[in-house]
């Protein structure tokens, strides 16, 4: 079975399919005058993605679902030659998508390429999958709205900036803050000063100073008598943050401990007891911070590094810390 993308039905092949080649992905039409059309800006992004595709790579058609990229073919339609992408579907079905309709094609990002499904044209599989996804999105959105409403109505504790101590702590930073970094710091501290629970995402490339933003927030929380939990996805990152936090807080009466698989049983037991009694101000660790045996005396700030690397189960446990 063969289907043509767009308005084309079962076009006659002018030349056999060719392997994908970078310079073949251009938005154009071929006619007597060979006029080149200026593509829509979105087309550039999609073409850039397709240039990275290998033959057999899974792709998603907006209407027909997940297929496999089969290369390019030049076909003759109404006495004009046009280029088409070939997409293979289940049951040896093929879909011919004109290059001018590249906005309908995107890379498959639902998991590993090896485990990508292969939909069958006309089966309704794709529509069912889209409906399920839409329902899940609505459920998540409803849950987020509910959490936001409850947190907005919940009274938090304002953590004002201790001006003199904070000025000394900021002055000891080894570098000059960038404008964006300072804006992030000011925004976070402004949120903390309000008597309302805070949720804020800080984004930035590696080495652009996100850790200093977290340290400034942790300092303000500790100076207000609150405990801080710093959650990281790996043991290596936990050890790195532990060293950096201890170096940054050197000279201040702040106790910083770590919890990870590198901690022996005796040390872990001691740290857990001291967290519960309030003797530990900042604890840095992996998913061990989400265990049922961990109780804080007065947790005031949770910092999550690379939250996207935590699984669904861990994120469910995070809700307990945020309550």
C-alpha positions in Angstrom: 0.0 0.0 0.0 1.3 3.4 -0.9 0.1 6.8 0.2 1.2 10.3 -0.8 1.6 13.1 1.7 -0.3 16.3 1.2 -2.6 16.4 -1.9 -0.6 13.8 -3.9 -2.0 10.3 -4.4 0.2 7.4 -5.6 2.6 9.5 -7.7 4.6 7.9 -10.5 8.3 7.5 -9.7 10.6 9.4 -12.0 13.8 8.0 -10.4 14.4 5.4 -7.7 14.8 6.3 -4.1 18.1 7.9 -3.1 19.9 7.8 0.2 19.5 10.9 2.4 22.0 13.6 1.5 22.4 16.9 3.2 22.1 19.2 0.1 18.9 17.5 -1.0 17.0 19.0 1.9 16.0 22.4 0.5 12.5 23.8 0.2 11.9 24.4 -3.5 9.7 23.7 -6.5 11.0 22.7 -9.9 9.4 24.1 -13.0 10.4 25.6 -16.3 11.8 28.7 -14.6 13.4 26.7 -11.7 12.3 29.4 -9.2 13.6 28.9 -5.7 11.1 29.7 -3.0 12.1 31.2 0.3 11.2 28.7 3.0 9.3 29.5 6.1 11.6 30.1 9.2 10.2 26.9 10.8 11.3 24.9 7.8 14.9 25.7 8.5 14.7 24.1 11.9 12.9 21.0 10.7 15.3 20.6 7.8 18.2 20.9 10.2 16.8 18.1 12.3 16.2 15.9 9.2 19.7 16.4 8.1 20.8 14.5 11.1 18.6 11.5 10.3 20.0 8.2 9.1 18.1 5.8 6.8 15.7 3.8 9.1 15.6 6.5 11.8 12.1 6.9 13.4 10.2 10.1 12.6 6.8 11.4 13.5 4.3 12.6 10.9 1.8 15.0 12.4 -1.2 13.1 10.9 0.0 9.6 10.4 2.2 8.9 13.4 5.6 7.1 13.8 7.3 5.7 10.7 10.8 5.2 9.5 12.8 7.5 7.3 13.5 5.9 4.0 15.4 8.6 2.1 14.4 10.9 -0.8 12.7 10.2 -4.1 12.1 12.5 -7.0 8.6 12.1 -8.5 6.8 13.6 -11.4 3.5 15.3 -10.6 1.5 17.2 -13.3 4.6 17.3 -15.5 6.7 18.8 -12.7 9.5 17.0 -10.8 9.3 17.3 -7.0 11.2 15.8 -4.2 9.5 13.6 -1.6 10.6 12.0 1.7 9.7 8.3 1.9 8.3 7.2 5.2 7.9 3.5 5.9 5.0 2.2 8.1 3.8 -1.1 9.3 2.6 -3.6 6.8 5.1 -2.4 4.1 3.0 0.8 3.7 4.8 3.9 2.4 4.0 7.6 2.8 5.4 10.1 0.3 5.8 13.5 1.9 6.7 16.5 -0.3 9.7 18.5 0.8 7.4 21.5 0.9 5.5 19.9 3.7 8.4 19.3 6.0 6.7 21.1 8.8 4.6 18.0 9.2 7.7 15.9 10.1 9.6 15.8 13.4 12.2 13.7 15.0 11.0 10.9 17.3 11.8 11.8 20.9 9.6 9.4 22.8 12.5 7.1 23.9 15.3 5.1 22.3 15.1 4.7 18.5 15.2 0.9 18.9 12.0 0.9 20.9 10.1 3.3 18.8 6.7 2.0 17.6 5.8 1.6 13.9 2.3 2.7 13.3 0.0 1.3 10.5 -1.5 3.8 8.1 -5.3 4.1 8.5 -5.4 2.0 11.6 -6.3 4.8 14.1 -3.3 3.9 16.3 -1.8 7.4 16.1 -5.1 9.1 16.9 -5.6 6.9 19.9 -2.0 7.6 21.1 -2.6 11.3 20.7 -5.9 11.2 22.7 -4.2 9.3 25.5 -1.3 11.8 25.6 -3.8 14.7 25.6 -5.7 13.1 28.5 -2.4 12.7 30.4 -1.5 16.3 29.8 -4.8 17.4 31.0 -4.4 15.3 34.2 -1.0 16.7 34.8 -2.2 20.2 34.2 -5.1 19.8 36.6 -2.7 18.4 39.2 -0.3 21.3 38.8 -3.1 23.8 39.0 -4.4 22.1 42.2 -0.9 22.2 43.7 -0.4 25.8 42.7 -3.8 26.8 44.2 -3.1 25.0 47.5 0.4 26.4 47.7 -0.9 29.9 46.9 -3.4 29.7 49.7 -0.9 28.3 52.1 0.9 30.6 54.4 4.6 30.4 54.2 7.4 31.9 56.3 9.2 35.0 55.0 13.0 34.7 55.1 14.3 38.2 54.9 17.9 38.9 53.9 20.2 39.5 56.9 21.8 42.6 55.3 25.1 42.8 57.0 25.9 39.1 57.0 24.7 38.7 53.5 26.8 41.6 52.2 29.9 39.9 53.7 29.0 36.5 52.2 28.4 38.0 48.8 31.6 40.0 49.0 33.6 36.7 49.5 32.4 35.4 46.1 35.6 34.9 44.1 34.0 36.3 40.9 32.0 39.2 39.8 28.4 38.2 39.1 27.1 38.6 35.6 23.9 40.6 35.0 21.8 37.5 34.4 23.3 35.8 37.5 22.6 38.8 39.7 19.0 38.9 38.3 18.5 35.3 39.2 19.9 35.8 42.7 17.7 38.9 43.3 14.6 37.1 42.0 15.1 34.1 44.2 15.8 36.1 47.3 12.8 38.3 46.6 10.6 35.2 46.5 12.1 33.9 49.8 11.3 37.2 51.5 7.6 36.8 50.8 5.4 34.9 53.2 4.4 32.4 50.4 5.8 29.1 49.3 8.4 29.5 46.5 8.8 27.5 43.3 11.5 28.8 41.0 13.5 27.3 38.1 17.0 28.6 37.5 18.3 27.7 34.0 21.8 28.3 32.7 24.6 26.5 30.9 27.4 24.6 32.7 29.8 27.0 34.3 27.5 30.0 34.3 27.1 30.3 38.0 23.9 28.5 39.0 25.6 27.0 42.1 26.3 30.4 43.5 22.6 31.3 43.1 21.8 28.2 45.1 24.5 29.1 47.8 23.1 32.6 48.2 19.6 31.2 48.8 21.0 28.6 51.2 22.8 31.2 53.1 19.7 33.3 53.6 17.7 30.3 54.7 20.3 29.1 57.2 20.7 32.7 58.6 17.0 32.6 59.3 17.3 29.4 61.3 16.1 27.1 58.5 17.6 23.8 57.2 18.4 23.3 53.6 18.3 20.1 51.5 20.3 20.0 48.2 19.2 17.1 46.1 21.4 15.9 43.2 21.1 12.9 40.8 24.5 11.3 41.2 27.0 10.5 43.9 29.8 12.3 42.0 27.8 15.5 41.9 26.9 15.1 45.6 30.6 14.9 46.5 31.4 17.8 44.3 28.7 20.1 45.8 29.7 19.0 49.3 33.2 20.2 48.7 32.1 23.4 47.0 29.5 24.3 49.7 32.0 23.7 52.5 34.6 25.9 50.8 32.1 28.6 50.2 30.7 28.6 53.7 34.1 28.3 55.4 34.3 30.7 58.3 30.6 30.7 58.9 28.9 28.7 61.8 27.2 26.4 59.3 27.3 22.6 59.4 27.1 20.9 56.0 26.9 17.2 55.6 26.4 14.7 52.8 24.3 11.7 52.3 25.0 9.2 49.4 26.0 5.7 48.8 29.6 6.7 49.7 28.5 7.3 53.3 29.0 4.4 55.6 26.2 3.1 57.8 27.6 4.6 61.1 28.1 8.0 59.5 24.7 7.9 57.9 23.0 7.1 61.2 24.7 10.0 62.9 23.9 12.5 60.2 20.2 11.4 60.1 20.0 11.9 63.9 21.6 15.3 63.7 19.3 16.4 60.9 16.3 15.5 63.0 17.7 17.4 65.9 18.5 20.5 63.8 22.3 20.3 64.3 22.8 20.0 60.5 22.1 23.2 58.6 22.7 22.0 55.0 22.5 18.4 53.8 23.6 17.5 50.3 22.8 14.1 48.8 21.3 11.8 46.2 17.9 10.1 46.4 18.8 9.1 49.9 17.3 12.5 50.9 14.0 11.1 49.8 14.0 8.1 52.1 11.3 7.6 54.7 13.9 7.6 57.5 14.9 11.2 57.0 13.2 13.8 59.1 14.1 17.5 59.3 13.6 19.6 62.4 12.8 22.8 60.3 13.3 22.4 56.6 13.0 25.8 54.9 14.6 25.4 51.4 14.9 22.5 48.9 17.4 22.9 46.1 17.1 20.3 43.3 20.0 20.1 40.8 19.2 18.8 37.4 15.6 17.8 38.3 15.0 16.4 34.8 17.3 13.5 35.7 15.0 12.2 38.4 12.5 9.5 37.7 8.7 9.5 38.2 9.0 7.7 41.5 11.5 10.2 42.9 9.4 13.1 41.7 6.4 11.8 43.6 8.6 11.6 46.7 9.7 15.2 46.1 6.1 16.3 46.6 6.5 15.3 50.2 9.4 17.6 50.7 7.5 20.5 49.0 4.4 20.1 51.2 
